[in-house]
Amino acid sequence: MSQRVAGVPPVVATGEPEGLATIRVQRREILNLLSENLSLKPYIEEALQESYQNGRDLASG
């Protein structure tokens, strides 16, 4: 079951697994948010480290 993320449009059929399409959409949304909010750039590294660890925890079950 997929989860909706606020501000991210639903994924349309792309021929690739739903998870990959969602990741691509979220990456584009992050780039858009960063271009509109330059003050967020100093927090990128911290957010990525935390997100990476959360993803590893979820993947390991």
N, C-alpha and C positions, 0 to 999 in steps of 0.2 A: 504494500500500500504506500503510495507516495504522499509526501507532506507538502503543503503549500508554504512558501516563504513570502512574507509580506513584501510587496513591491516587485516581486518577480512574476512575470507573466507565465501562464501555464505552458508547458512544453507541447509543441505540436509534433506529429509523427515525422521523424527524421530518418528512419531506417536504422538507427543505432539504438543500443540498449538505453532504456529510460534514464538510468543513473548517469550515463555519459552525457546525454543531452541536458540533463539538469545541471551538471557541473559546468558545462559550456555556458548555459544561460546565467548561472550565478557568477561566473568569471566576468562575463560582459557587464553584469549589473555592478559588480565591485569596481570595475574600471570606470564606469559611468559615475558612480558615487564619488570616487577619488578625484575625478576631473572636475566635479562640481563642488567638492569640499576639500580643498587643498590642505586644510588644517588637520585632516585625518592621516596624512602620510606618515607623520612620526610614529603612529601606533601600528603600522602595518606589520612590522617584524614581530612584535609581541602578540598580535592577534593571530598571525600565521602559526607561530609556535604553539599557542594554546589550541588552535583549531586542528593542527596536525596531531597533537597528542590525543585530543578528543576522538578524532577519526581512527587512530590506532586502537584506542580503547573499545570503540564500537565494533571495529572489525574483528577484534580478538574474542568478542563475545562476553 
